[in-house]
Amino acid sequence: MKVWSDLPDAGQIVDAKVDDETGKVTEAWTGPQVAWKMARGYDGAFGRGINHAWIWLTFCVVFLLGLADFRRIASVRNLDLLVLLSFSVSLYFFNIGHVFTAMPLVYPAFAYLLGRMIWIAARGQGGTTHRPLWPAWALLAATVFLMGFRTGLNVADSNVIDVGLAGIDGGERIAQGEMPYGHMPTDDGKACGLPDGDGYVREHIQTNGQCESANERGDTYGPVSYLAYVPAYLAVGFDGKWNGGSSTWAGLPAAHLTSLLWDFLALLGMGVLGLRLGGRMLGATLAFAWAAYPFTQYVSSSNSNDAIMPALLIWGLVFLTSPPARGLFLALGAWTKFAALLLLPLWASYPDWRGAARSKVTYIGGFLLGTALGFWILFLEPDPLHAARVFWDRTFGWQLARSSPFSIWDWDQYPGYPNLHHFQTGLKVLLLLGALAVFWIAEDWLWFAMNPAYGLEHFIPRLVPWHKHWLGPLPTDYWIFGGVGLALLIASFVYERRH
């Protein structure tokens, strides 16, 4: 039974199921749970077995036992670990369908982690180091055992959510000679499958003549996300059907294989990164941390594409001292999930933004190479420029206009919840101002203002040779980027007023 409202833009407001024989209401949904089935808290909808309390809590306990400082219980290190695990509380409420409780609970943890990163950056270190409780060999042995358990859990008791299905759909289309964007399976053709519990038939005949599960909006990710599924598709194939979000390897093996591959690459990257930065002990610790953290297994058990971008960024950190390799891995990560584009200026500034121009040029060259490795799929289409427009419309264009109950900023569409758009605009302003201050002022101008050996009286063209052009009392790049920042602020306010 479905109920629609006559109010503008309200749409369907009730979705209920009634047993035909008994007349009993078996399900009734309102609010965001009408349009978003993932908000209903169906048992095991994301990850299946990992959501069993004893499995999840075992991962949490192992994570703490392996990494906690038991000599100093009241330490920042232990607090960090507890905050990382605190996301479990939000997940619990999400799993039982309490979206409006689950979502706000992640923000305190995010705020703490942001503050910790700023503190570490300001101090140049994470805090006082202590002798590890476990030797490297013990952590490595535990990591090997955990990876075996994780693999078994993925193969035997996990599921493939629509994101994983989209990855295989995209990989299949690339292998067959067309880009994913605008070519995902739809439900427009003739039905060729059985209806589900809601009466919806997902399998339809596509333009290629095949019977496939509809996933029309599966082309919203970057091109590298779909390229990452091509090897598994070529290795084990794909029959075009979701198979009910199979919980075993036999249903959608390409999705399981891809998930396991990138999970392993991320873990391997953590180990190599630690080895480079701190030797065997840190390498074993970081690899163990990935293997024991329950949310990395949550990603693996959901067989989504969420491990691909982190794995690429981890390997970017492994090759951090090589500007072209750093740019290459950043591009591959950014053209998987677009959020990584935020790292472009930050990684460009390593180790010092005033460094040699050659390193910046090679960094950009690496980024452009990674971009080319992702976007060559546009040339699979007869008109690459049209393909680029389709890419924009299906990705950025759709995502920027999309609302979701899984963000508190979009709750104004539900009765009884405030409009936080203006507050969000304020946070955007603070974020932008903070980014400009950290990148352009704190690292340059304040260095003169706070350094007793110099002082502001030395902030003049003759003594600051890396700023070659000045306009009045400030370098021209201060004026340029200040103007850009002001324009972005104005644009953000205009956008909020229009939307």
For each residue, the residues with C-beta under 8 A, 3 or more apart:
1: 14 15 16 17 18
2: 12 14 15 16
3: 12 13 14 15
4: 10 11 12 13
5: 10 11 12 13
6: 10
7: 10
8:
9:
10: 4 5 6 7 13
11: 4 5 35
12: 2 3 4 5 15 34 35
13: 3 4 5 10 30 34
14: 1 2 3 28 29 30 34
15: 1 2 3 12 27 28 29 33 34
16: 1 2 25 27 28 29
17: 1 25 26 27 28 197
18: 1 23 24 25 26
19: 22 23 24 25 26
20: 23
21:
22: 19
23: 18 19 20
24: 18 19
25: 16 17 18 19 28
26: 17 18 19
27: 15 16 17
28: 14 15 16 17 25
29: 14 15 16 33 34 40
30: 13 14 33 34
31: 34 405 414
32: 35 36 39 99 405 414
33: 15 29 30 36 37 39 40 97 99
34: 12 13 14 15 29 30 31
35: 11 12 32
36: 32 33 39 40 404 405
37: 33 40 42 45
38: 45 46
39: 32 33 36 97 99 405 406
40: 29 33 36 37 45 97
41: 45 94 95 96 97 98
42: 37 45
43: 51
44: 47 48 49 51 159 247
45: 37 38 40 41 42 159 161
46: 38 51 95 159 161 298 301 302
47: 44 50 51 158 159 297 298 301 302
48: 44 51 157 158 159 247 301
49: 44 52 55 153 156 157 158 301
50: 47 55 56 59 153 158 294 297 298 301
51: 43 44 46 47 48 55 56 95
52: 49 55 56
53: 56 57
54: 57 58
55: 49 50 51 52 58 59 153
56: 50 51 52 53 59 60 88 294
57: 53 54 60 61
58: 54 55 61 62
59: 50 55 56 62 63 292 293 294 297
60: 56 57 63 64 85 88 294
61: 57 58 64 65
62: 58 59 65 66 142 146 292
63: 59 60 66 67 81 84 85 289 292 293 294
64: 60 61 67 68 81 85
65: 61 62 68
66: 62 63 134 139 142 288 289 292
67: 63 64 77 81 285 288 289 292
68: 64 65 77 78 81 133
69: 72 73 75 77 78 130 133
70: 73 133
71: 130 133
72: 69 75 77 78 130
73: 69 70 78
74: 78
75: 69 72 78 79
76: 79 80 127
77: 67 68 69 72 80 81 127 130
78: 68 69 72 73 74 75 81 82
79: 75 76 82 83
80: 76 77 83 84 116
81: 63 64 67 68 77 78 84 85
82: 78 79 85 86
83: 79 80 86 109 112 113
84: 63 80 81 87 109 113 293
85: 60 63 64 81 82 88 294
86: 82 83 89 90 105 108 109
87: 84 90 91 106 109 295
88: 56 60 85 91 92 294
89: 86 92 93 105
90: 86 87 93 94 102 103 105 106
91: 87 88 94 95 102 298
92: 88 89 95 96 102
93: 89 90 96 98 99 101 102 105
94: 41 90 91 97 98 99 102
95: 41 46 51 91 92
96: 41 92 93
97: 33 39 40 41 94
98: 41 93 94 101 102
99: 32 33 39 93 94 102 103 405 406
100: 103 104 405 411 417
101: 93 98 104 105
102: 90 91 92 93 94 98 99 105 106
103: 90 99 100 106 405 406 407 408
104: 100 101 107 408
105: 86 89 90 93 101 102 108 109
106: 87 90 102 103 109 110
107: 104 110 111 408
108: 86 105 111 112
109: 83 84 86 87 105 106 112 113
110: 106 107 113 114
111: 107 108 114 115
112: 83 108 109 115 116
113: 83 84 109 110 116 117
114: 110 111 117 118
115: 111 112 118 119
116: 80 112 113 119 120
117: 113 114 120 121
118: 114 115 121 122
119: 115 116 122 123
120: 116 117 123 124 125 126 127
121: 117 118 124
122: 118 119
123: 119 120 126
124: 120 121
125: 120
126: 120 123
127: 76 77 120
128:
129:
130: 69 71 72 77
131:
132: 135 136 281 285
133: 68 69 70 71
134: 66 138 139
135: 132 138 139
136: 132 139 140 280 281 283 284
137: 140 141 284
138: 134 135 141 142
139: 66 134 135 136 142 143 284 285 287 288
140: 136 137 143 144 284 287 288
141: 137 138 144 145
142: 62 66 138 139 145 146 288 291 292
143: 139 140 146 147 267 284 287 288 291 292
144: 140 141 147 148
145: 141 142 148 149
146: 62 142 143 149 150 288 291 292
147: 143 144 150 151 264 267 291
148: 144 145 151 152
149: 145 146 152 153
150: 146 147 153 154 263 291 297 300
151: 147 148 154 155 260
152: 148 149 155 156
153: 49 50 55 149 150 156 157 158 297 300 301
154: 150 151 158 256 259 260 263 300 301 303
155: 151 152 158 248 249 256
156: 49 152 153 247 248 249
157: 48 49 153 247 248 301
158: 47 48 49 50 153 154 155 247 256 300 301 302 303
159: 44 45 46 47 48 245 246 247 301 302 303
160: 164 165 242 245 246 251 252 255 256 302 303
161: 45 46 164 165 245 302 303 304
162: 165 166 215 218 242 245
163: 166 167 218 221 302 304 305 306
164: 160 161 167 168 252 255 258 259 302 303 304 305
165: 160 161 162 168 169 213 215 218 242 245 252 255
166: 162 163 169 170 184 215 218 219 220 221 226 305
167: 163 164 170 171 221 225 226 228 229 255 258 305
168: 164 165 171 172 229 232 233 238 252 254 255 258
169: 165 166 172 173 180 184 185 212 215 218
170: 166 167 173 174 180 184 218 219 221 225 226 229
171: 167 168 174 175 226 227 228 229 230 232 233 238 254
172: 168 169 175 176 233 238 240
173: 169 170 176 178 179 180 183 184 226
174: 170 171 177 178 179 180 226 227 230 377 380
175: 171 172 230 233 234
176: 172 173 208
177: 174 380
178: 173 174 183 380 381
179: 173 174 182 183 223 377 378 380 381 387 391
180: 169 170 173 174 183 184 218 219 223 226 377
181: 219 387 390 391 394 395
182: 179 219 390 394
183: 173 178 179 180 219
184: 166 169 170 173 180 215 216 217 218 219
185: 169 204 206 212 213 214 215 216 218 240
186: 189 204 206 214 216
187: 191 201 202 204 214 216
188: 204
189: 186 192 204 205 206 207
190: 204 205
191: 187 201 203 204
192: 189 203 204 205 211
193: 201 202 203 204 211 213 241
194: 201 203
195: 198 199 200 201
196: 199 200 201 202
197: 17
198: 195
199: 195 196
200: 195 196
201: 187 191 193 194 195 196 204
202: 187 193 196 213 214 242
203: 191 192 193 194 211 212 213 214 241
204: 185 186 187 188 189 190 191 192 193 201 211 212 214
205: 189 190 192 209 210 211
206: 185 186 189 209 210 211 212 240
207: 189
208: 176
209: 205 206
210: 205 206 240
211: 192 193 203 204 205 206 240 241
212: 169 185 203 204 206 240 241
213: 165 185 193 202 203 240 241 242
214: 185 186 187 202 203 204
215: 162 165 166 169 184 185 218 242
216: 184 185 186 187
217: 184 220 398
218: 162 163 165 166 169 170 180 184 185 215
219: 166 170 180 181 182 183 184 394 395
220: 166 217 394 395 398 399
221: 163 166 167 170 225 226 305 336 337 395
222: 225 334 335 336 337 338 374 395
223: 179 180 226 227 335 374 375 377 391
224: 227 228 308 312 332 333 335 336 373 374
225: 167 170 221 222 228 229 305 308 336 337
226: 166 167 170 171 173 174 180 221 223 229 230 377
227: 171 174 223 224 230 374 377
228: 167 171 224 225 231 258 262 305 308 336
229: 167 168 170 171 225 226 232 233 254 255 258 305
230: 171 174 175 226 227 233 234
231: 228 234 235 258 261
232: 168 171 229 235 236 253 254 255 257 258 261
233: 168 171 172 175 229 230 236 237 238 254
234: 175 230 231
235: 231 232 254 257
236: 232 233 253 254 257
237: 233 253 254
238: 168 171 172 233 252 254
239: 243
240: 172 185 206 210 211 212 213
241: 193 203 211 212 213
242: 160 162 165 202 213 215 245 246 252
243: 239 246 251 252
244: 251
245: 159 160 161 162 165 242 251
246: 159 160 242 243 250 251 252
247: 44 48 156 157 158 159 251
248: 155 156 157 251
249: 155 156 253 256
250: 246 253
251: 160 243 244 245 246 247 248
252: 160 164 165 168 238 242 243 246 255 256 303
253: 232 236 237 249 250 256 257
254: 168 171 229 232 233 235 236 237 238 257 258
255: 160 164 165 167 168 229 232 252 258 259 303
256: 154 155 158 160 249 252 253 259 260 303
257: 232 235 236 253 254 260 261
258: 164 167 168 228 229 231 232 254 255 261 262 303 305
259: 154 164 255 256 262 263 299 300 303 304 307
260: 151 154 256 257 263 264 300
261: 231 232 257 258 264 265
262: 228 258 259 265 266 307 308 311
263: 150 154 259 260 266 267 296 299 300 307 311
264: 147 260 261 267 268
265: 261 262 268 269 311 315
266: 262 263 269 270 290 296 307 310 311 314
267: 143 147 263 264 270 271 287 290 291
268: 264 265 271 272 287
269: 265 266 272 273 311 314 315 317 318
270: 266 267 273 274 283 286 287 289 290 314
271: 267 268 274 275 283 284 286 287
272: 268 269 275 276 283 318
273: 269 270 276 277 283 286 314 317 318
274: 270 271 277 278 279 281 282 283 284 285 286 287
275: 271 272 278 279 280 282 283
276: 272 273 283 318
277: 273 274 282
278: 274 275 281 282 283
279: 274 275 282 283
280: 136 275 283 284
281: 132 136 274 278 284 285
282: 274 275 277 278 279 285 286
283: 136 270 271 272 273 274 275 276 278 279 280 286 287
284: 136 137 139 140 143 271 274 280 281 287 288
285: 67 132 139 274 281 282 288 289
286: 270 271 273 274 282 283 289 290
287: 139 140 143 267 268 270 271 274 283 284 290 291
288: 66 67 139 140 142 143 146 284 285 291 292
289: 63 66 67 270 285 286 292 293
290: 266 267 270 286 287 293 296
291: 142 143 146 147 150 267 287 288 296
292: 59 62 63 66 67 142 143 146 288 289
293: 59 63 84 289 290 296 297
294: 50 56 59 60 63 85 88 297 298
295: 87 298 299
296: 263 266 290 291 293 299 300 307
297: 47 50 59 150 153 293 294 300 301
298: 46 47 50 91 294 295 301 302
299: 259 263 295 296 302 304 306 307
300: 150 153 154 158 259 260 263 296 297 303 307
301: 46 47 48 49 50 153 154 157 158 159 297 298
302: 46 47 158 159 160 161 163 164 298 299 306
303: 154 158 159 160 161 164 252 255 256 258 259 300
304: 161 163 164 259 299 307
305: 163 164 166 167 221 225 228 229 258 308 309 336 337
306: 163 299 302 309 310 337
307: 259 262 263 266 296 299 300 304 310 311
308: 224 225 228 262 305 311 312 333 336 337
309: 305 306 312 313 333 334 336 337 339 340
310: 266 306 307 313 314 333
311: 262 263 265 266 269 307 308 314 315
312: 224 308 309 315 316 329 332 333 336
313: 309 310 316 317 329 330 333 340 343
314: 266 269 270 273 310 311 317 318
315: 265 269 311 312 318 319 329
316: 312 313 319 320 325 326 328 329 330 333 347
317: 269 273 313 314 320
318: 269 272 273 276 314 315
319: 315 316 322 325 326 329
320: 316 317 326 347 350
321: 326
322: 319 325 326
323: 326 327 359 360 362 363 366
324: 327 328 362 363 365 366 369
325: 316 319 322 328 329 366
326: 316 319 320 321 322 323 329 330 347 350 363 366
327: 323 324 330 331 347 362 363 364 365 366 367 368 369 370
328: 316 324 325 331 332 366 367 369 370
329: 312 313 315 316 319 325 326 332 333 370
330: 313 316 326 327 333 334 340 343 344 347 366 367 370
331: 327 328 334 335 366 367 368 369 370 371 373 374
332: 224 312 328 329 335 336 370 373 374
333: 224 308 309 310 312 313 316 329 330 336 337 340
334: 222 309 330 331 337 338 339 340 341 343 344 370
335: 222 223 224 331 332 338 370 371 374 375
336: 221 222 224 225 228 305 308 309 312 332 333 340
337: 221 222 225 305 306 308 309 333 334 340
338: 222 334 335 341 395 396 399
339: 309 334 342
340: 309 313 330 333 334 336 337 343
341: 334 338 344
342: 339 346
343: 313 330 334 340 346 347
344: 330 334 341 347 348 367
345: 348 349 439
346: 342 343 349 350 439
347: 316 320 326 327 330 343 344 350 363
348: 344 345 353 360 363 364
349: 345 346 352 353 439 443
350: 320 326 346 347
351: 355
352: 349 355
353: 348 349 439 443
354: 444 466
355: 351 352 359 360
356: 359 360
357: 360 361
358: 361 362
359: 323 355 356 362 363
360: 323 348 355 356 357 363 364
361: 357 358 364 365
362: 323 324 327 358 359 365 366
363: 323 324 326 327 347 348 359 360 366 367
364: 327 348 360 361 367 368
365: 324 327 361 362 368 369
366: 323 324 325 326 327 328 330 331 362 363 369 370
367: 327 328 330 331 344 363 364 370 371
368: 327 331 364 365 371 372
369: 324 327 328 331 365 366 372 373
370: 327 328 329 330 331 332 334 335 366 367 373 374
371: 331 335 367 368 374 375
372: 368 369 375 376
373: 224 331 332 369 370 376
374: 222 223 224 227 331 332 335 370 371 377
375: 223 335 371 372 378
376: 372 373 379
377: 174 179 180 223 226 227 374 380
378: 179 375 381 384 387 388 391
379: 376 384 387
380: 174 177 178 179 377 387
381: 178 179 378 384 386 387
382:
383: 386 387
384: 378 379 381 387 388
385: 388 389
386: 381 383 389 390
387: 179 181 378 379 380 381 383 384 390 391
388: 378 384 385 391 392
389: 385 386 392 393
390: 181 182 386 387 393 394
391: 179 181 223 378 387 388 394 395
392: 388 389 395 396 397
393: 389 390 397 398
394: 181 182 219 220 390 391 397 398
395: 181 219 220 221 222 338 391 392 398 399
396: 338 392 399 400
397: 392 393 394 400 401
398: 217 220 393 394 395 401 402
399: 220 338 395 396 402
400: 396 397
401: 397 398
402: 398 399
403: 407 410 413
404: 36 407 410
405: 31 32 36 39 99 100 103 410 411 414
406: 39 99 103
407: 103 403 404 410 411
408: 103 104 107 411 420
409: 420 421 424
410: 403 404 405 407 413
411: 100 405 407 408 414 417 418 420
412: 417 418 419 420 421
413: 403 410
414: 31 32 405 411 417
415:
416:
417: 100 411 412 414
418: 411 412
419: 412 422
420: 408 409 411 412 423 424
421: 409 412 424 425 496 499
422: 419 425 426 496
423: 420 426 427
424: 409 420 421 427 428 496
425: 421 422 428 429 492 493 496
426: 422 423 429 430
427: 423 424 430 431
428: 424 425 431 432 492
429: 425 426 432 433 489 492
430: 426 427 433 434
431: 427 428 434 435
432: 428 429 435 436 485 488 489 492
433: 429 430 436 437 485
434: 430 431 437 438
435: 431 432 438 439
436: 432 433 439 440 441 481 482 485
437: 433 434 440 441 442
438: 434 435 441 442 443
439: 345 346 349 353 435 436 442 443
440: 436 437 443 444 445 477 478 481
441: 436 437 438 444 445 446
442: 437 438 439 445 446
443: 349 353 438 439 440 446 447
444: 354 440 441 447 448
445: 440 441 442 448 449 459 478
446: 441 442 443 449 450
447: 443 444 450 451 454
448: 444 445 451 454 455 456 458 459 464
449: 445 446 455 456 459
450: 446 447
451: 447 448 454 455
452: 455
453:
454: 447 448 451 458 459
455: 448 449 451 452 458
456: 448 449 459
457: 460
458: 448 454 455 463 464
459: 445 448 449 454 456 463 464
460: 457 463 464
461: 464 467 470
462:
463: 458 459 460
464: 448 458 459 460 461 467 475
465: 468
466: 354
467: 461 464 470 475 476 477
468: 465
469: 475 476 477
470: 461 467 473 474 475 476
471: 474 475 476 479
472:
473: 470
474: 470 471 478 479
475: 464 467 469 470 471 478 479
476: 467 469 470 471 479 480
477: 440 467 469 480 481
478: 440 445 474 475 481 482
479: 471 474 475 476 482 483
480: 476 477 483 484
481: 436 440 477 478 484 485
482: 436 478 479 485 486
483: 479 480 486 487
484: 480 481 487 488
485: 432 433 436 481 482 488 489
486: 482 483 489 490
487: 483 484 490 491
488: 432 484 485 491 492
489: 429 432 485 486 492 493
490: 486 487 493 494
491: 487 488 494 495
492: 425 428 429 432 488 489 495 496
493: 425 489 490 496 497
494: 490 491 497 498
495: 491 492 498 499
496: 421 422 424 425 492 493 499
497: 493 494
498: 494 495
499: 421 495 496
